[in-house]
């Protein structure tokens, strides 16, 4: 499954590179621009891929201008701008076939599997702790230290550098920090940003060619911003002990649906839990549980809610 997803990602980046070539080349027209906008609006993946290719493009025009300046051909001297655009477009097209591999080399990826938690130190000294089933891509540039949280949850302890702000991209939003400790959780239906220390600003990613649009939200220590898939936001003050419990091998639930609790527990590996009756998914769950003992969790919940646990060959089933 992971290989298929990576291949789909590669194809999307190749498409983005092709669009970049069209937009930077001599064949650009209003029709091409309209088609590009339609492609860009098809999915967040397209927008992310184009942003990645555009980052790479930043270093290309200078090289193309340098080649044009060195050339003594009549064509380049009569039409220097056309020569630059053609050379730049040609280089952009090469990204489709060879540049992506180079881009990947300068964009290290850190990820964890189900049940795995690990800490890494980035090239600037920023420390990142990744929760289970998390994928993070590093996209550091000259003027900005940017990372993209593609899925899962991570705690960032960034090194202060006013000349190169630290930014986390996730789910169409960006979290800008400076000498800060904060937690970002990218779930399928919501994005949570919890500030532990310092200060962060959360804003919506910029549309193509535009500026970032602030939510606007400037968080204070102890605050959590929850952004739902429909764009609605909520601000609360969760217990930081609860937020960081997974780093201590625990998970804390406070009156959450059983389905949500099971989803969290299953992230940490072991025999997966499921419920036999969909109606049980809405049973409310509270308590502190070890993340690596799903059977203990299932028995505790069943005991509290007068349910029963049945062990099958491949799963732990909670039944009435």
LUMNU-428688 format. One line per 8 residues: number of its first residue (from 1); their letters; for each residue x, y, z of N, C-alpha, C. Coordinates in nm, 3 decimals. Layout:
<pts>
NUM	a	X:Y:Z:X:Y:Z:X:Y:Z; ...
</pts>
This chain:
<pts>
1	xxxxxxxx	0.083:-0.121:0.000:0.000:0.000:0.000:0.086:0.126:0.000; 0.194:0.125:0.085:0.282:0.241:0.093:0.349:0.268:-0.041; 0.391:0.162:-0.113:0.457:0.180:-0.242:0.361:0.240:-0.343; 0.234:0.198:-0.338:0.136:0.254:-0.432:0.113:0.402:-0.402; 0.109:0.438:-0.273:0.090:0.578:-0.238:0.208:0.662:-0.283; 0.331:0.609:-0.264:0.450:0.683:-0.308:0.450:0.702:-0.458; 0.405:0.600:-0.533:0.401:0.611:-0.679:0.301:0.718:-0.720; 0.184:0.721:-0.652:0.084:0.823:-0.683:0.139:0.962:-0.656
9	xxxxxxxx	0.217:0.974:-0.547:0.277:1.102:-0.514:0.376:1.143:-0.621; 0.457:1.049:-0.671:0.553:1.078:-0.777:0.483:1.128:-0.902; 0.373:1.063:-0.939:0.299:1.102:-1.059:0.244:1.243:-1.045; 0.192:1.276:-0.927:0.137:1.409:-0.904:0.245:1.515:-0.916; 0.363:1.488:-0.862:0.475:1.583:-0.873:0.517:1.598:-1.019; 0.516:1.488:-1.094:0.550:1.496:-1.236:0.450:1.584:-1.310; 0.321:1.568:-1.278:0.219:1.654:-1.340:0.242:1.800:-1.305; 0.277:1.824:-1.178:0.303:1.962:-1.134:0.420:2.022:-1.210
17	xxxxxxxx	0.525:1.942:-1.232:0.641:1.990:-1.306:0.604:2.024:-1.450; 0.516:1.942:-1.510:0.471:1.970:-1.647:0.393:2.102:-1.652; 0.309:2.126:-1.551:0.235:2.253:-1.548:0.331:2.370:-1.531; 0.433:2.352:-1.449:0.531:2.459:-1.430:0.598:2.492:-1.563; 0.632:2.390:-1.641:0.696:2.412:-1.771:0.605:2.491:-1.863; 0.475:2.455:-1.864:0.381:2.528:-1.951:0.368:2.674:-1.908; 0.361:2.698:-1.777:0.339:2.834:-1.729:0.463:2.922:-1.746; 0.582:2.861:-1.743:0.705:2.938:-1.757:0.752:2.948:-1.902
25	xxxxxxxx	0.694:2.870:-1.990:0.738:2.866:-2.129:0.665:2.964:-2.218; 0.702:2.969:-2.345:0.644:3.066:-2.440:0.501:3.032:-2.482; 0.454:2.910:-2.449:0.320:2.869:-2.490:0.212:2.906:-2.387; 0.248:2.981:-2.284:0.150:3.018:-2.183:0.041:3.105:-2.244; -0.084:3.078:-2.205:-0.198:3.151:-2.259:-0.309:3.149:-2.154; -0.413:3.232:-2.170:-0.525:3.228:-2.075:-0.589:3.090:-2.067; -0.593:3.018:-2.179:-0.651:2.883:-2.178:-0.567:2.789:-2.090; -0.435:2.799:-2.105:-0.345:2.717:-2.023:-0.360:2.753:-1.876
33	xxxxxxxx	-0.370:2.882:-1.846:-0.384:2.927:-1.707:-0.514:2.875:-1.646; -0.624:2.878:-1.723:-0.752:2.828:-1.672:-0.745:2.677:-1.646; -0.680:2.605:-1.736:-0.667:2.461:-1.718:-0.582:2.429:-1.595; -0.478:2.509:-1.575:-0.392:2.490:-1.458:-0.471:2.513:-1.329; -0.550:2.619:-1.325:-0.629:2.648:-1.205:-0.728:2.535:-1.176; -0.785:2.478:-1.280:-0.878:2.367:-1.261:-0.805:2.245:-1.204; -0.686:2.216:-1.257:-0.606:2.104:-1.205:-0.567:2.128:-1.060; -0.528:2.251:-1.029:-0.485:2.284:-0.894:-0.598:2.266:-0.794
41	xxxxxxxx	-0.722:2.296:-0.838:-0.838:2.288:-0.748:-0.890:2.145:-0.729; -0.838:2.053:-0.808:-0.889:1.915:-0.800:-0.863:1.850:-0.666; -0.749:1.879:-0.603:-0.716:1.816:-0.476:-0.607:1.892:-0.404; -0.600:1.871:-0.273:-0.492:1.930:-0.195:-0.357:1.873:-0.238; -0.358:1.746:-0.281:-0.233:1.683:-0.324:-0.172:1.757:-0.442; -0.257:1.801:-0.537:-0.207:1.877:-0.651:-0.143:2.008:-0.607; -0.211:2.077:-0.515:-0.158:2.204:-0.466:-0.026:2.185:-0.394; -0.016:2.079:-0.313:0.108:2.053:-0.241:0.221:2.019:-0.338
49	xxxxxxxx	0.189:1.938:-0.439:0.292:1.898:-0.536:0.343:2.019:-0.612; 0.253:2.109:-0.652:0.297:2.227:-0.727:0.385:2.316:-0.640; 0.351:2.327:-0.511:0.433:2.407:-0.420:0.574:2.349:-0.409; 0.582:2.217:-0.407:0.713:2.152:-0.397:0.797:2.177:-0.522; 0.735:2.165:-0.639:0.808:2.188:-0.763:0.846:2.335:-0.777; 0.757:2.424:-0.732:0.787:2.568:-0.740:0.906:2.603:-0.652; 0.918:2.532:-0.536:1.035:2.555:-0.450:1.163:2.523:-0.526; 1.163:2.411:-0.599:1.280:2.372:-0.676:1.307:2.472:-0.788
57	xxxxxxxx	1.201:2.525:-0.847:1.213:2.620:-0.958:1.289:2.746:-0.918; 1.287:2.779:-0.788:1.351:2.903:-0.743:1.498:2.909:-0.782; 1.564:2.794:-0.791:1.708:2.796:-0.822:1.735:2.789:-0.971; 1.630:2.768:-1.054:1.652:2.744:-1.197:1.671:2.871:-1.279; 1.589:2.979:-1.261:1.606:3.096:-1.348:1.746:3.153:-1.348; 1.812:3.154:-1.232:1.948:3.209:-1.227:2.042:3.128:-1.315; 2.026:2.997:-1.312:2.112:2.912:-1.394:2.083:2.935:-1.542; 1.956:2.951:-1.576:1.920:2.974:-1.716:1.975:3.108:-1.765
65	xxxxxxxx	1.967:3.212:-1.680:2.020:3.343:-1.719:2.171:3.337:-1.736; 2.235:3.259:-1.648:2.380:3.245:-1.659:2.419:3.180:-1.791; 2.345:3.076:-1.830:2.374:3.010:-1.958:2.352:3.104:-2.075; 2.247:3.185:-2.065:2.217:3.279:-2.173:2.326:3.384:-2.186; 2.378:3.429:-2.072:2.482:3.532:-2.074:2.610:3.480:-2.136; 2.639:3.351:-2.112:2.763:3.294:-2.164:2.754:3.260:-2.312; 2.630:3.248:-2.362:2.613:3.206:-2.501:2.644:3.321:-2.596; 2.716:3.292:-2.707:2.747:3.393:-2.807:2.667:3.375:-2.935
73	xxxxxxxx	2.565:3.287:-2.930:2.489:3.258:-3.050:2.404:3.377:-3.088; 2.379:3.397:-3.220:2.294:3.508:-3.265:2.155:3.499:-3.206; 2.104:3.377:-3.191:1.967:3.363:-3.140:1.958:3.419:-3.001; 2.056:3.384:-2.915:2.048:3.429:-2.777:2.071:3.578:-2.766; 2.152:3.637:-2.852:2.176:3.780:-2.844:2.058:3.860:-2.895; 1.987:3.808:-2.995:1.872:3.881:-3.049:1.750:3.867:-2.959; 1.732:3.751:-2.898:1.612:3.727:-2.817:1.652:3.668:-2.683; 1.721:3.747:-2.600:1.769:3.690:-2.473:1.654:3.644:-2.384
81	xxxxxxxx	1.543:3.718:-2.379:1.433:3.679:-2.290:1.371:3.548:-2.336; 1.352:3.535:-2.469:1.295:3.410:-2.522:1.388:3.293:-2.493; 1.520:3.320:-2.504:1.618:3.213:-2.477:1.608:3.169:-2.332; 1.598:3.267:-2.242:1.590:3.233:-2.099:1.465:3.153:-2.071; 1.352:3.197:-2.124:1.226:3.126:-2.099:1.231:2.984:-2.154; 1.287:2.969:-2.276:1.295:2.836:-2.337:1.386:2.745:-2.255; 1.501:2.800:-2.215:1.594:2.720:-2.134:1.531:2.683:-2.002; 1.464:2.779:-1.939:1.401:2.751:-1.810:1.292:2.647:-1.823
89	xxxxxxxx	1.211:2.659:-1.929:1.104:2.562:-1.951:1.160:2.423:-1.974; 1.270:2.416:-2.049:1.332:2.286:-2.075:1.380:2.222:-1.946; 1.441:2.303:-1.861:1.489:2.249:-1.734:1.372:2.202:-1.649; 1.262:2.280:-1.651:1.144:2.240:-1.573:1.088:2.107:-1.621; 1.088:2.087:-1.753:1.039:1.959:-1.807:1.126:1.844:-1.760; 1.257:1.869:-1.749:1.345:1.763:-1.701:1.311:1.718:-1.561; 1.246:1.807:-1.483:1.205:1.768:-1.348:1.110:1.649:-1.351; 1.032:1.640:-1.458:0.935:1.531:-1.468:1.006:1.396:-1.466
97	xxxxxxxx	1.121:1.389:-1.529:1.188:1.260:-1.547:1.302:1.236:-1.448; 1.381:1.341:-1.419:1.498:1.319:-1.335:1.500:1.406:-1.210; 1.442:1.523:-1.217:1.451:1.617:-1.105:1.384:1.570:-0.980; 1.280:1.489:-0.994:1.208:1.447:-0.874:1.298:1.366:-0.782; 1.383:1.280:-0.840:1.473:1.201:-0.757:1.568:1.293:-0.680; 1.619:1.396:-0.747:1.706:1.492:-0.680:1.630:1.566:-0.570; 1.504:1.602:-0.598:1.423:1.673:-0.500:1.403:1.587:-0.377; 1.383:1.456:-0.398:1.363:1.367:-0.286:1.488:1.362:-0.198
105	xxxxxxxx	1.607:1.370:-0.259:1.729:1.365:-0.182:1.741:1.485:-0.089; 1.690:1.600:-0.132:1.698:1.718:-0.048:1.574:1.734:0.039; 1.485:1.635:0.039:1.364:1.638:0.120:1.355:1.510:0.202; 1.436:1.498:0.307:1.432:1.374:0.386:1.295:1.350:0.447; 1.260:1.224:0.460:1.132:1.183:0.516:1.156:1.101:0.642; 1.082:1.133:0.747:1.084:1.054:0.870:0.945:0.998:0.892; 0.937:0.871:0.925:0.806:0.812:0.947:0.813:0.700:1.049; 0.698:0.672:1.109:0.686:0.563:1.205:0.575:0.471:1.158
113	xxxxxxxx	0.585:0.346:1.196:0.483:0.248:1.164:0.386:0.237:1.280; 0.285:0.150:1.268:0.191:0.127:1.377:0.270:0.076:1.498; 0.245:0.136:1.613:0.309:0.093:1.735:0.447:0.152:1.760; 0.498:0.232:1.667:0.634:0.286:1.679:0.631:0.434:1.717; 0.713:0.471:1.813:0.732:0.611:1.852:0.882:0.638:1.850; 0.924:0.748:1.788:1.067:0.776:1.787:1.092:0.927:1.780; 1.213:0.965:1.820:1.256:1.104:1.817:1.370:1.120:1.718; 1.369:1.232:1.647:1.475:1.262:1.552:1.520:1.407:1.572
121	xxxxxxxx	1.643:1.435:1.534:1.696:1.571:1.540:1.725:1.617:1.398; 1.663:1.727:1.357:1.681:1.778:1.221:1.815:1.849:1.209; 1.848:1.887:1.087:1.982:1.941:1.059:2.011:2.070:1.135; 1.908:2.147:1.172:1.929:2.272:1.245:1.924:2.254:1.395; 1.905:2.130:1.442:1.898:2.104:1.585:1.757:2.092:1.639; 1.656:2.119:1.557:1.517:2.104:1.600:1.489:1.957:1.631; 1.426:1.933:1.745:1.395:1.796:1.788:1.248:1.767:1.761; 1.223:1.653:1.699:1.087:1.612:1.665:1.061:1.472:1.721
129	xxxxxxxx	0.950:1.458:1.792:0.908:1.326:1.842:0.784:1.286:1.765; 0.793:1.174:1.693:0.684:1.127:1.608:0.603:1.019:1.680; 0.472:1.037:1.681:0.382:0.937:1.735:0.368:0.823:1.634; 0.294:0.720:1.671:0.276:0.604:1.583:0.207:0.643:1.452; 0.239:0.572:1.344:0.178:0.592:1.213:0.183:0.738:1.170; 0.303:0.794:1.169:0.323:0.935:1.136:0.426:0.945:1.023; 0.405:1.042:0.935:0.498:1.065:0.823:0.526:1.214:0.813; 0.654:1.250:0.810:0.695:1.390:0.809:0.801:1.410:0.702
137	xxxxxxxx	0.782:1.513:0.618:0.880:1.546:0.514:0.945:1.681:0.546; 1.078:1.686:0.537:1.153:1.808:0.567:1.182:1.883:0.437; 1.145:2.011:0.433:1.159:2.092:0.312:1.232:2.222:0.345; 1.349:2.211:0.406:1.423:2.330:0.447:1.471:2.408:0.324; 1.454:2.541:0.332:1.502:2.631:0.228:1.592:2.738:0.289; 1.644:2.824:0.205:1.740:2.925:0.251:1.680:3.017:0.356; 1.556:3.062:0.334:1.496:3.161:0.423:1.390:3.105:0.516; 1.367:2.974:0.510:1.261:2.917:0.592:1.288:2.770:0.620
145	xxxxxxxx	1.260:2.728:0.742:1.270:2.587:0.779:1.128:2.531:0.779; 1.093:2.463:0.673:0.956:2.414:0.656:0.954:2.261:0.659; 0.856:2.206:0.729:0.832:2.062:0.727:0.684:2.039:0.698; 0.655:1.926:0.637:0.515:1.894:0.608:0.476:1.766:0.682; 0.374:1.778:0.767:0.320:1.663:0.839:0.216:1.599:0.747; 0.252:1.488:0.685:0.163:1.426:0.587:0.056:1.340:0.653; 0.086:1.289:0.770:-0.018:1.219:0.849:0.036:1.200:0.991; -0.056:1.176:1.084:-0.016:1.144:1.220:0.007:1.264:1.308
153	xxxxxxxx	0.094:1.245:1.409:0.113:1.344:1.515:0.261:1.357:1.548; 0.304:1.479:1.580:0.443:1.501:1.617:0.452:1.621:1.711; 0.550:1.614:1.800:0.582:1.726:1.888:0.711:1.790:1.837; 0.708:1.921:1.821:0.822:1.995:1.766:0.883:2.084:1.875; 1.013:2.074:1.891:1.088:2.161:1.981:1.193:2.230:1.895; 1.154:2.345:1.838:1.239:2.407:1.737:1.344:2.499:1.799; 1.453:2.515:1.727:1.563:2.602:1.768:1.535:2.742:1.716; 1.541:2.840:1.803:1.508:2.976:1.764:1.606:3.031:1.662
161	xxxxxxxx	1.550:3.085:1.553:1.631:3.146:1.447:1.543:3.247:1.373; 1.544:3.375:1.415:1.456:3.476:1.353:1.476:3.490:1.204; 1.596:3.461:1.154:1.623:3.475:1.011:1.563:3.360:0.930; 1.536:3.246:0.996:1.478:3.130:0.927:1.366:3.074:1.013; 1.246:3.129:1.002:1.134:3.081:1.086:1.104:2.934:1.060; 1.052:2.868:1.162:1.017:2.726:1.154:0.867:2.716:1.127; 0.831:2.641:1.020:0.691:2.631:0.978:0.653:2.485:0.957; 0.538:2.447:1.012:0.484:2.313:0.990:0.362:2.326:0.899
169	xxxxxxxx	0.363:2.258:0.784:0.252:2.254:0.692:0.170:2.127:0.720; 0.038:2.142:0.732:-0.046:2.025:0.758:-0.190:2.054:0.719; -0.245:1.972:0.632:-0.386:1.979:0.599:-0.435:2.113:0.548; -0.353:2.183:0.469:-0.397:2.311:0.415:-0.372:2.429:0.507; -0.304:2.406:0.619:-0.273:2.513:0.714:-0.123:2.514:0.743; -0.076:2.626:0.798:0.063:2.633:0.838:0.073:2.688:0.980; 0.166:2.629:1.055:0.191:2.669:1.193:0.330:2.730:1.197; 0.336:2.860:1.224:0.464:2.931:1.223:0.510:2.953:1.367
177	xxxxxxxx	0.633:2.912:1.396:0.682:2.917:1.534:0.819:2.981:1.540; 0.861:3.015:1.662:0.993:3.072:1.685:1.035:3.036:1.826; 1.129:2.941:1.839:1.173:2.898:1.970:1.059:2.842:2.053; 0.989:2.742:2.000:0.861:2.698:2.055:0.856:2.547:2.068; 0.772:2.499:2.162:0.740:2.357:2.173:0.590:2.343:2.150; 0.551:2.262:2.052:0.410:2.248:2.022:0.382:2.111:1.959; 0.255:2.072:1.966:0.209:1.942:1.916:0.113:1.965:1.800; 0.135:1.892:1.691:0.043:1.899:1.576:-0.007:1.757:1.547
185	xxxxxxxx	-0.139:1.742:1.544:-0.200:1.612:1.518:-0.289:1.625:1.395; -0.250:1.557:1.287:-0.328:1.559:1.164:-0.409:1.431:1.155; -0.536:1.442:1.190:-0.629:1.328:1.187:-0.710:1.335:1.058; -0.780:1.228:1.021:-0.858:1.230:0.897:-0.964:1.339:0.892; -1.025:1.373:1.008:-1.137:1.468:1.006:-1.107:1.598:1.079; -0.987:1.614:1.130:-0.956:1.739:1.200:-0.806:1.756:1.212; -0.766:1.880:1.239:-0.626:1.915:1.263:-0.618:1.983:1.398; -0.533:1.930:1.489:-0.518:1.988:1.622:-0.378:2.047:1.636
193	xxxxxxxx	-0.372:2.171:1.687:-0.244:2.235:1.718:-0.248:2.275:1.864; -0.157:2.220:1.944:-0.152:2.248:2.087:-0.018:2.312:2.121; -0.022:2.430:2.181:0.100:2.501:2.217:0.141:2.464:2.360; 0.263:2.416:2.375:0.315:2.379:2.506:0.399:2.491:2.564; 0.482:2.554:2.480:0.568:2.663:2.527:0.596:2.757:2.411; 0.604:2.887:2.441:0.638:2.984:2.338:0.517:3.045:2.271; 0.522:3.057:2.139:0.414:3.122:2.065:0.412:3.070:1.922; 0.293:3.044:1.871:0.278:3.003:1.731:0.162:3.078:1.669
201	xxxxxxxx	0.169:3.092:1.539:0.061:3.154:1.462:0.011:3.051:1.362; -0.120:3.026:1.361:-0.179:2.929:1.269:-0.255:3.005:1.161; -0.227:2.973:1.035:-0.295:3.040:0.925:-0.323:2.942:0.813; -0.417:2.977:0.729:-0.451:2.894:0.615:-0.345:2.911:0.507; -0.311:2.802:0.438:-0.212:2.810:0.332:-0.255:2.907:0.224; -0.157:2.966:0.159:-0.186:3.062:0.052:-0.241:2.991:-0.070; -0.339:3.053:-0.138:-0.379:2.999:-0.269:-0.266:3.022:-0.368; -0.274:2.958:-0.483:-0.168:2.971:-0.582:-0.146:3.118:-0.616
209	xxxxxxxx	-0.023:3.165:-0.599:0.011:3.302:-0.634:-0.031:3.406:-0.533; -0.088:3.363:-0.418:-0.136:3.459:-0.320:-0.062:3.448:-0.190; -0.110:3.522:-0.089:-0.048:3.521:0.042:-0.130:3.433:0.137; -0.063:3.386:0.242:-0.131:3.304:0.341:-0.241:3.385:0.407; -0.355:3.322:0.430:-0.469:3.387:0.491:-0.478:3.343:0.636; -0.469:3.437:0.729:-0.470:3.401:0.870:-0.606:3.349:0.910; -0.609:3.251:1.001:-0.737:3.195:1.047:-0.829:3.300:1.109; -0.777:3.403:1.187:-0.641:3.413:1.239:-0.636:3.360:1.382
217	xxxxxxxx	-0.527:3.296:1.420:-0.515:3.243:1.555:-0.371:3.250:1.601; -0.349:3.324:1.709:-0.220:3.326:1.776:-0.241:3.254:1.908; -0.176:3.138:1.925:-0.198:3.058:2.044:-0.108:3.101:2.159; -0.160:3.083:2.281:-0.083:3.102:2.403:-0.056:2.965:2.463; 0.047:2.951:2.547:0.078:2.821:2.606:-0.043:2.759:2.675; -0.065:2.630:2.646:-0.178:2.558:2.705:-0.303:2.557:2.617; -0.304:2.635:2.510:-0.422:2.641:2.422:-0.409:2.539:2.309; -0.525:2.489:2.267:-0.532:2.397:2.153:-0.632:2.450:2.052
225	xxxxxxxx	-0.591:2.457:1.928:-0.680:2.495:1.818:-0.719:2.368:1.744; -0.850:2.344:1.732:-0.902:2.229:1.660:-0.970:2.281:1.533; -0.920:2.237:1.418:-0.976:2.279:1.289:-1.041:2.157:1.224; -1.172:2.162:1.208:-1.244:2.049:1.149:-1.233:2.053:0.997; -1.268:1.942:0.935:-1.257:1.930:0.789:-1.343:2.034:0.718; -1.454:2.076:0.780:-1.541:2.176:0.716:-1.492:2.319:0.737; -1.378:2.335:0.804:-1.321:2.468:0.824:-1.357:2.533:0.956; -1.452:2.477:1.030:-1.489:2.534:1.159:-1.377:2.510:1.260
233	xxxxxxxx	-1.358:2.607:1.348:-1.250:2.598:1.446:-1.304:2.609:1.588; -1.228:2.555:1.681:-1.261:2.565:1.823:-1.131:2.578:1.901; -1.136:2.658:2.008:-1.019:2.680:2.092:-1.050:2.631:2.233; -0.964:2.545:2.288:-0.985:2.496:2.424:-0.853:2.489:2.499; -0.859:2.442:2.624:-0.741:2.435:2.710:-0.731:2.293:2.768; -0.683:2.198:2.691:-0.673:2.061:2.740:-0.559:2.047:2.840; -0.564:1.940:2.915:-0.454:1.910:3.006:-0.331:1.872:2.923; -0.220:1.940:2.947:-0.098:1.907:2.873:-0.048:1.768:2.909
241	xxxxxxxx	-0.081:1.720:3.029:-0.048:1.583:3.066:-0.121:1.485:2.976; -0.243:1.521:2.941:-0.322:1.435:2.851:-0.264:1.437:2.711; -0.230:1.556:2.662:-0.177:1.571:2.527:-0.046:1.494:2.510; 0.038:1.496:2.613:0.170:1.433:2.602:0.173:1.290:2.655; 0.057:1.235:2.690:0.053:1.101:2.752:0.116:0.995:2.664; 0.100:1.006:2.531:0.154:0.903:2.441:0.305:0.894:2.447; 0.370:1.004:2.485:0.516:1.000:2.499:0.559:0.921:2.622; 0.465:0.899:2.714:0.493:0.820:2.835:0.435:0.678:2.824
249	xxxxxxxx	0.387:0.642:2.704:0.332:0.509:2.686:0.189:0.494:2.731; 0.116:0.606:2.740:-0.023:0.603:2.785:-0.112:0.677:2.687; -0.241:0.652:2.698:-0.340:0.729:2.624:-0.451:0.764:2.721; -0.498:0.889:2.715:-0.599:0.939:2.808:-0.724:0.976:2.730; -0.838:0.921:2.771:-0.966:0.952:2.707:-1.056:1.022:2.808; -1.123:1.126:2.761:-1.214:1.201:2.846:-1.349:1.212:2.777; -1.436:1.114:2.803:-1.572:1.112:2.749:-1.572:1.118:2.596; -1.498:1.027:2.533:-1.494:1.020:2.387:-1.568:0.895:2.340
257	xxxxxxxx	-1.617:0.891:2.216:-1.684:0.772:2.165:-1.589:0.652:2.162; -1.642:0.533:2.185:-1.561:0.413:2.186:-1.488:0.395:2.053; -1.554:0.429:1.941:-1.490:0.415:1.810:-1.363:0.498:1.802; -1.367:0.620:1.856:-1.249:0.707:1.854:-1.140:0.650:1.943; -1.178:0.597:2.059:-1.080:0.539:2.152:-1.013:0.417:2.089; -1.092:0.332:2.025:-1.037:0.212:1.962:-0.941:0.251:1.850; -0.977:0.352:1.772:-0.890:0.398:1.664:-0.754:0.441:1.719; -0.754:0.510:1.833:-0.629:0.554:1.895:-0.548:0.434:1.944
265	xxxxxxxx	-0.613:0.342:2.014:-0.543:0.226:2.068:-0.483:0.141:1.955; -0.558:0.124:1.847:-0.511:0.040:1.736:-0.388:0.098:1.667; -0.363:0.227:1.683:-0.245:0.289:1.620:-0.116:0.232:1.676; -0.123:0.180:1.798:-0.001:0.140:1.866:0.031:-0.008:1.853; -0.034:-0.075:1.759:0.002:-0.213:1.730:-0.066:-0.312:1.821; -0.020:-0.437:1.813:-0.084:-0.544:1.889:-0.207:-0.594:1.815; -0.281:-0.681:1.878:-0.402:-0.735:1.816:-0.508:-0.625:1.806; -0.560:-0.598:1.688:-0.657:-0.489:1.672:-0.789:-0.518:1.743
273	xxxxxxxx	-0.852:-0.411:1.789:-0.982:-0.420:1.855:-1.090:-0.377:1.757; -1.204:-0.441:1.766:-1.321:-0.397:1.690:-1.446:-0.425:1.771; -1.558:-0.365:1.730:-1.685:-0.389:1.798:-1.777:-0.465:1.703; -1.856:-0.556:1.762:-1.945:-0.638:1.681:-2.071:-0.563:1.640; -2.112:-0.467:1.722:-2.236:-0.393:1.697:-2.202:-0.246:1.675; -2.233:-0.189:1.558:-2.202:-0.049:1.532:-2.259:0.046:1.637; -2.369:0.007:1.701:-2.429:0.094:1.802:-2.334:0.114:1.921; -2.244:0.018:1.943:-2.150:0.030:2.054:-2.043:0.135:2.028
281	xxxxxxxx	-2.028:0.178:1.904:-1.923:0.275:1.871:-1.943:0.408:1.942; -2.068:0.437:1.982:-2.098:0.565:2.047:-2.094:0.558:2.199; -2.062:0.442:2.255:-2.045:0.431:2.400:-1.934:0.524:2.444; -1.955:0.600:2.552:-1.856:0.699:2.595:-1.748:0.633:2.680; -1.624:0.679:2.660:-1.509:0.619:2.724:-1.427:0.727:2.794; -1.384:0.697:2.917:-1.294:0.785:2.992:-1.195:0.697:3.067; -1.074:0.752:3.088:-0.975:0.677:3.165:-0.835:0.688:3.107; -0.739:0.631:3.179:-0.599:0.627:3.138:-0.562:0.482:3.110
289	xxxxxxxx	-0.507:0.455:2.990:-0.479:0.318:2.949:-0.340:0.308:2.889; -0.274:0.192:2.905:-0.144:0.171:2.839:-0.165:0.154:2.689; -0.076:0.213:2.609:-0.097:0.212:2.464:-0.060:0.078:2.401; 0.016:-0.004:2.471:0.065:-0.129:2.411:-0.003:-0.254:2.466; -0.122:-0.237:2.525:-0.195:-0.353:2.578:-0.342:-0.342:2.539; -0.373:-0.366:2.411:-0.512:-0.351:2.366:-0.610:-0.443:2.438; -0.566:-0.560:2.474:-0.657:-0.654:2.541:-0.696:-0.602:2.679; -0.602:-0.543:2.749:-0.633:-0.484:2.879:-0.734:-0.371:2.865
297	xxxxxxxx	-0.718:-0.289:2.762:-0.814:-0.182:2.735:-0.952:-0.239:2.709; -0.960:-0.341:2.623:-1.090:-0.400:2.588:-1.160:-0.457:2.711; -1.086:-0.525:2.797:-1.147:-0.584:2.918:-1.190:-0.475:3.015; -1.111:-0.368:3.027:-1.148:-0.259:3.119:-1.277:-0.192:3.074; -1.287:-0.162:2.944:-1.408:-0.097:2.892:-1.528:-0.189:2.905; -1.509:-0.316:2.874:-1.619:-0.412:2.881:-1.669:-0.427:3.024; -1.578:-0.426:3.120:-1.617:-0.438:3.260:-1.697:-0.316:3.306; -1.654:-0.197:3.264:-1.722:-0.075:3.305:-1.859:-0.061:3.240
305	xxxxxxxx	-1.873:-0.110:3.118:-1.996:-0.091:3.041:-2.079:-0.218:3.029; -2.048:-0.318:3.109:-2.123:-0.444:3.109:-2.127:-0.507:2.970; -2.012:-0.510:2.907:-1.999:-0.571:2.776:-1.914:-0.697:2.791; -1.879:-0.757:2.680:-1.804:-0.882:2.684:-1.695:-0.878:2.577; -1.583:-0.946:2.604:-1.472:-0.952:2.510:-1.461:-1.093:2.454; -1.456:-1.102:2.321:-1.439:-1.230:2.253:-1.309:-1.223:2.173; -1.223:-1.320:2.193:-1.095:-1.321:2.121:-1.106:-1.410:1.999; -1.093:-1.349:1.881:-1.091:-1.427:1.758:-0.946:-1.448:1.718
313	xxxxxxxx	-0.924:-1.512:1.606:-0.789:-1.541:1.564:-0.711:-1.415:1.530; -0.779:-1.315:1.473:-0.708:-1.196:1.425:-0.748:-1.067:1.493; -0.837:-1.071:1.590:-0.882:-0.946:1.652:-0.943:-0.971:1.791; -0.959:-0.861:1.862:-1.028:-0.861:1.992:-1.161:-0.794:1.968; -1.269:-0.866:1.994:-1.403:-0.816:1.960:-1.479:-0.785:2.088; -1.535:-0.663:2.093:-1.621:-0.622:2.204:-1.765:-0.642:2.162; -1.837:-0.721:2.239:-1.978:-0.753:2.205:-2.067:-0.720:2.324; -2.197:-0.722:2.302:-2.291:-0.698:2.409:-2.294:-0.818:2.503
</pts>
